Amino acid sequence: MSTTQHRASGSVYEQAHASPEFRALRRRLRRFVFPMSALFLGWYLAYVLLASYARPFMAIKLWGNINVGLALGLLQFVSTFVITTLYVRFARRDIDPAAAEIRRRMGHS
């Protein structure tokens, strides 16, 4: 069915969007994405604030020429990869199967 064809109560996409399964899928996605985004943004903001206002703390040497600021900066990259890995696992386990079922019910492959 093309996107211009309509059923009695709206297009296939409008019906899918209004379905309880799609709403549950969006809720599930939001329960992961919003807290994880807030956590990462808080962590990033803390790093920026520490770098701006706690220079003596960030300059503390940990070993060799590695200081707290550099270690926390590198942990920003690590946390990005961890969050990405967690999201991929979450999507494969919780989002993709539900989305596939909605597509199947809509008559698409």
KASUL-V761507 format. One record per run of one state. SS is the DSSP state (helix for helix, strand for strand, loop for the rest). FROM is the first residue (numbers start at 0). LEN is the number of residues. If there is no record, write none. Layout:
ss & from & len
SS & FROM & LEN
SS & FROM & LEN
//
This chain:
ss & from & len
loop & 0 & 6
strand & 6 & 1
loop & 7 & 2
strand & 9 & 1
loop & 10 & 1
helix & 11 & 7
loop & 18 & 1
helix & 19 & 34
loop & 53 & 1
helix & 54 & 4
loop & 58 & 2
strand & 60 & 3
loop & 63 & 2
strand & 65 & 2
helix & 67 & 39
loop & 106 & 3
//
